[in-house]
Amino acid sequence: MAHLGSGRRRALVLPAGLALTASLGFLPVGTASAAPAPAADGPDLSYVVNTTGGHGTSARVQKAIAKAGGTVVVSYDRIGVVVAHSTNPAFAREIRRARGVTSAGATRTTPLKAQATTEEGTTQALTPAEAAKAKAAAAPGQEPLEANQWDLRAIGADKAAKIYPGSRRVTVGVIDTGVDDTHPDLAPNFSASQSANCVGGVADTSPGAWRPYVGGSDHGTHVAGEIAAARNGIGVAGVAPGVKVAGIKVAEQGSGLFFTEAVVCGFVFAAEHHIDVTNNSYYVDPWYFNCKADPDQKALLDAVTRASRYAEHKGVLNVAAAGNENYDLSKHAITDTTSPDDQPAPHPTVTVDPAKCPDIPAQLPGVVTVAATGVQNVKSYYSSYGLGQIDVAAPGGDKYQIPDTPDKNGRILATLPGGQYGYKQGTSMATPHVVGVAALLKSKNPWASPAELREMLKEQADNPGCPTGLYDPDGNGVQDSTCEGGKRVNGFYGRGVVNALRAVTE
């Protein structure tokens, strides 16, 4: 999921149901009709306030927000979610009592400040010597660096591109840390009109707003390249090099965290701008798991669920990374030592049940949940898993599974900001492979619904089956994970590893 440097982004970089009512409203700060009431001094926090829906309810709740000492930032009337700021320590408790409010809670535990993901480790930049070696090894018709892209061959994406690279009428939205659309491998396929900066909860579509912060994360640019880097003879190739890609930035500057208000904005923006598939290689901060019994966490879960369902209702297939903690998400007791991640470590150790405290967006209804594999077609050592929790798997890289490529690097090579290239690993890298295949399926089946695309991904997947013998990727003689299930469906791969070639031929 997404938290750079925290392992929560679902990129492992090594060594880096609600009725839809009324119209969507965007209200600037301070538009509540009544002036905020005096409130006790406290930290300036952001809140999501979920309502029963409807324009009349929204107006009434906005008045209640002002009375409780809050300021409305934006109101998404179509899904009944209002984003507000307040310094009143009792704001959440007070607004929950207001008529028309179903849940409300703070989206963070620390004060608002000037502006993580599912990658494992850090980025390994491609050196000029490595680039030259790859170019020398490139076969006729390959991109200059494609000899190192074992992942494309693993799912038949190289062969698929020769048959059908995807349609320009299909757009993938990368909900992430920002996309550098000036990269020569991304510029040909980038859609500025479908891109925005959603940090803070309100979409900013000004030119370049979707790009990474200066000195910020390269995560979103890497993801975008995995999906749709053009076959233009310059660098690498994406799984679906003929489709368009858009950047929807949701990670805050500095912290790199993905807060609820930004993610809600990202899903709604995708829904309203004709995005076909979204890539979600992150988890929503600051809680790795959001428990329905906690009023704040329930509000965050409610808001993101409404937003993702709205996007699906508008025809968007949402795909998300399972995470890099090697969690068995099917179990009812998982130890979390990283939350809340907007606070400095050490964090309290808590045991949660994902059935009651889901990881979002990975465990949301309708979302395709993705596990990672290495070049040996075996679950990556870091990838979370779980029978009934994983839908499909895809190459995400694994430092222990070494390919026969010029660089002998088991991670995933893709684009980096500034026209550069580099290796990352993680479920963050597996997810864009699934998104690319989904984009190919949408290209071939333009009228397919999200549910139909989801089923196609599963039906065409190749399942390796649970490993026989000891699953011991680091070679220390200890079973690191236990795969449950059979050849058709199991906890490591779900229905199997996605297949790009089948997506364009069946």
N, C-alpha and C positions, 0 to 999 in steps of 0.2 A: 504494500500500500504505500501511501505517499508520505514520507518523512525522510528527507535527505539526511543521511548520516545517522539515522536512528534505527535503520533496519525496518522501519515501518512502511517505508515506501515499498511498493512492491517490485522495486527493481533492486536487484542485489548487485550493486556495483562492486566488482572485485577488482583489484583489492579494495570497487565502488558501488387504498381502496375507497374510497372517498369520492363523493359525487363532485364533478367538475362544474362549478357554477360561476356565473358572472364573467367579466372580462379581466384580463391581467392588468393590474394597476401598478405603476411605478411612481412612488411618491418620494420627493426629495426630503432631506433632513428637515425637521421642523414643520411638517405639514399637518400635524395633528391640530385639530381645531381649538383645543384649549391649551393654555400655557402650562408647562409642567409644574406640578405642585412642589413646594420645597421638600427636600428629602435629606435624610441624614447623609453626611459625607461618607463616601465609600469609593472603591475602585470603579473606574469607568469600564463597564463590561458590555458585551454584545449579547443579545438575547434573541431567541426565536419564540414567537407566540403563535400557536396553532389554533385556528378557529373552526367553527362549524361550517364556514363557507358562506359565500354570498356577499354582494357589495354592501348591503345594509348592515350585515354583521361586521364587516371590515371597518366601516365608518364608526360603528359603536365601540368596537374594540380599540380603535385608534384613540378615541376620546378617553377610554379607560387607561390606556398607556400613558397619555399625557397626565392624567390625574395621579397616576402612581409614580410620577417623576421620570418618565421615559420620553425619548424622542424617536419618532418613526424614521427609519432609514429607507425602507422600501416595503411595499405591500404587494405580495403575489396573490391577488384575489382568486385566481383560478384554482389555486391549490389550498387556499386558506392559511397561508403562512405570512406572518409579518416579522420583519427584522427591526429590532429597536435597540437603542443604547440607553443606559441609565447608570447613575452613580448611587442610586438608592439601594442599599444592601438588602432591603425587603421587597424589591421590585417583583421578583419572580413569585414570591408568596402572595403578594397583593394582586397581581394581574391574573393569577390562576383563579381567583374568586370572581373575576368579571364575567358577566353574562356573555355567552358565545365563545369563551375560551375553553379549549379541550385539554391543552397542555402548554407549558411554557418553561423555559430554562435557559441558563447561561450557556453560551457556546464555548466558553473558556474559563479557566480558573485564575488567570492573571489579567491585569489591566490591558486595555487596548494600547497598542503601540504602533509606531510607523512600520509600514510594511517593510509532513515529510512523505515520503514515497515508499515503494516496495522494491528497493534495489538492495542488493547485498554487497557490502564493501564499497570501494571507491572506483571511480573511472580510471581505466588504463588508456591513456592517449596513444594513438597509433603514431609511431615514429616515422620519419622520412625513410629510414632504411627498411622498416617493415612494409611501408607502402610500395617501395621499389621492388621488394621481394615478391609481394602479392601480384603486382603488375606483370612481373616476368613470368609468373606461374599461371596467369589468366588464360583460359581456353578461348578459342574463337567464339565471339558472340557474348562473352561474359563482360561484366563491368570490371574496371581495373582492379578493384579490391575484392571481387566476388569469390576469388579462390579461398578466402578466409571465411566466407559465409556458409559454413556447414549447415546452419540452421535452415536456409532456404532449401537445400537439397533434402534435408530430413523430412520435410513435409511436401516435397514435390513442387515448391513454388517456382523454382527455376524452369521446370518443364511447363508449368501452368502459364507462365508469362509468354511463352512462345505461341500458345494457343489463344489466350485471351487475358490481357493484363488488367482488365477491369474497365468500368465505364466512368467517363467524366461526369456523368449525372449522379454519381454516388459520392457522398462526402462523409468522411470519418472525422469526428470531433475528438481531439486529444485534450481531455480535461486533466490539467497537469500544471507544471511549473512555468509554462510558456514555451512557445515554439519560435525558433529563429527562422523566419520565412525567407531570409536573405541567403541561406545556405544554398549553394548551386544544385544540390540534389533534391532540395525541397521546393525551391522557388517555382519550378514548372507546374507543380501540382497544388500549390497553396491557394486557399480561398480566403482572402481577406474579408470579404463580405459576410462570412460565416464565423468570424473570429472575434474574440473580446477578452477583456480583463474583468473577471468577476470578483476579484479580491475586495472584500468589504460587503459584498452582497448585491451590488448594483453593477450591471454590465456597462463597461466603458469600451466603445467601439472606435475610439479615435485611432488614427493610423499608428501601427506599431505597439499599441497597448498590450497586445497579446505576447509580445516577445519576453524572453527571460530578463530578469533584472541584471543590471551590470554587475558582474562578479557573482551572479546567482547560479542556480542549479542548471545543469545541462540535461536533466532527466527528461523533460518534455520533448526536447529536440531529438534526443536519442530514440524515444518512443515513436515520434512522427516518422523518422527515417526507416525504422523497422517496418512500418505499415506501408508507406507510400513514397519512398525515395525513387526518383525517376530513373528509368533505364536510358541514360543520356550520354554514356561513355565517359563519365566524370569520376565516380567513386564507387558507391555501393548501390544495391537495388533493394527495394521494398518488396513485401509479399504481394502487394497489389499496386504495382507501379503505374497503373492507368487511372486510378481513382484520385479524387481530391482530398486534401487534408486541411483541417482548420484547427487553430489553437484557441483553447478556452482556458485562460490562466486563472487558477484558484489558490495558488500557494502564496502565503504572505512573504513579503520581503524580510530578509533577516532570519526569521525563525524557519521559514520554509514549510510551515504547518498548513494543513488543509482544514480550515474551520467550516462549520456547518453552513453559515450564511453564504459563503463563497460556493460551496458545493451545490447548495440549492439553486443559486443563481446559474451555475454551470449547466445543470440538468434542464432548467427552464429555458435557458438561452438555446440549448441544443434543440429542444422541442419546438421552439418558435422560429428557428432558422434552418429548417429542412435538413438537419443532420440525420444521417441514416444509422450510424453506429457510433457509440461513444467508447473510448478507451479510458478505463479508470484504474490506474496502477498506483493506488494509494489507499489509506484508510482515513476516515474522518477523525481529526484530532478534537480534543486532547485525549480521548479515551479509546483504548484499543477495542474494548468491548463496551457496548452501551446497554445498561440493564434497564428493563422495563419497570422495575420496582423503584428506581431512583428517579425522582421527578424531573431533574435537569436532563439526565441522560435519555429519559423517555421522550422528552420534547425534541431532542436532537434526532433521535431515531424516527419519530413521527414526521418531522420536517423533511428529512432526506428521503424517507419512504414515499411521501406524497410527491416529491419532486421527481424521483425516478419513475414512479408509476405514471405520472403525467407525461413524461417523455415517452414512455412505452406506448401510452394511449395515443400519442401523436405520431407513432410509427418508428420510434427509435429503439434499436437493440442496444442494451447496456451490457458491457463486458467488464469484469473486474478481477483483479489479482487476488489469489487466496492468501498471500502473505509469506514471509520468509522465516518464520520462527519454528518451522517443523512441527507445528501444532497438529494434533489430530482433532479436527473441528467437529467430529462426530461424538466425541467424549463429553461427559457432563461435568467435568472438573478440569479446568485449565488454569494454570498459574500465570498471572500477569504481574510483572515487576516494572513495567514501563509507564504506567499511567498515574496521574495525568502528565503528559509529556510536555506541557507548557510550563511545568515546574522543574527546577533543577533536581538532579538525582541526589541521593537515593529516593526511589519511590516506594510506597508501601506495597507489600506482597499481598495480593488478593487472589482468591480462587473463584472463578466464574464458570457458569454453565452457558455455553454459546446458544443453547436453545432458548434461554431466557435473557441472555445478554449478547446479542449478535454483533459480529464484526461487520461494520458497514463501510462501503456498499457491498462487499463480497457476499454477505449472507442475506441480502434483501431479496424479496420475491421477484421473480422475473429476470434477475440478473444472471448472466452466464459467469460462473466462477471457474477460474483457471489455475491449474497447478503447472509446475515447471519440470522440464526434462533436460537431460544433457545429450551429448552426441551418441551415447550408447543406448538411447531410447529408454533410459531408466530415470525414475524420479530424481530430481536434483536434491542434494543432501539437505538444503535449507527449506525446500518447499513445504508449506503446510498442505494437509491432505485430509481425507475423511470420507468414509462410505456414506453416500447420500448428500455430501456437501460439495464435492467437486463435480463439475459438469463435463469438462474436457481438459486436456493437457496440451502443452506446446513447448517447443524449445525455449528455455530461459537461460541456459548456460549452466555449467558446473565445472569448477576448477579441478575436480577429481576425474572428470571424463574428458580425455584429451583427444582431439580430432587429428586426423592426418591432413593438416592444412599447412601452408607455409609458416604461419606463426605458432602452430601447435597450441592455440589458445582456445580453451573450452568455453569461453564466454561469448557474448553476442556483439558483433561489430556493427556499428551504425553511425549516424551523423551526430556531430557535436556543434555547438554554436561557433560562429566565426569561420565556417567552412572547413572545420576539422572533423576527424573521425576517432572513434575509440570503442573500447570494450566495456561492457557492463554485464552483470548477471543478476537474476532475480525473477520472481514471478511478475515483476514489473516488465520484464523483457518477454516473458511468455505470453502475456495478455495481448500485446500488439500483434503477435503472430495469429492469434485467434481472431482478432479484429480484422486483420488483413484478409483472412479466409472468409469471414462474414461479409466483407465488402465485395469480394469476388462473387459470393453467392447472391448478394443483393443485385449486383450488376447483371447476372444471368437470369435472376428472378425478380424483376423490379416491383412486382405486385406482392411479393411475399411479406407477410406480417412479421413482427419481431418473434412471435411464438413459432412461426414456421421456420424462420432462419435458425432459431435456437435448435429446433429438432433436426434440421438439415446438418448442422455442425456435428451433432451427436451421431446421426445415422452414418455419416461418411467417415467418422473417425476410426483409426486403427488402434485397437487395444492390445498392448503387449502382454497383458495379464500380470498378476502379482509375481514379483521375483521369486524364483525358487531358491531355497537355502537362505543364508544370512544376508540381510540388507545392511551392508557395512561400508558405506562409501568412503569413509576416512581410513579404513583398514586397521582399526584398533581392536578388532575381534568382538565388538559389541554390536548387538542389533540396535540400529538407530531409530527405526520406525517399523511398524507392523502394518502390512497391507491386508485389508479384509475385502472379501468379495470374490467374484469369479472372473472369467475371461471376458464376459460381456460388460460387466459393470463392477468397478472396484474402487477402493479408497484412494489409490495412488493416481489413477488416470481418469476416473469417472467413466465416461463412455469410450475414452481413448484419446490418442493424439490426433489433432485435426489434420486434414488432408487437402491442400490447395489444388492439387491436380484433379481430384474428384469434384471439387467445387466448380470447375470449369468444363468438365466432361460429362457429368451425370445430370 
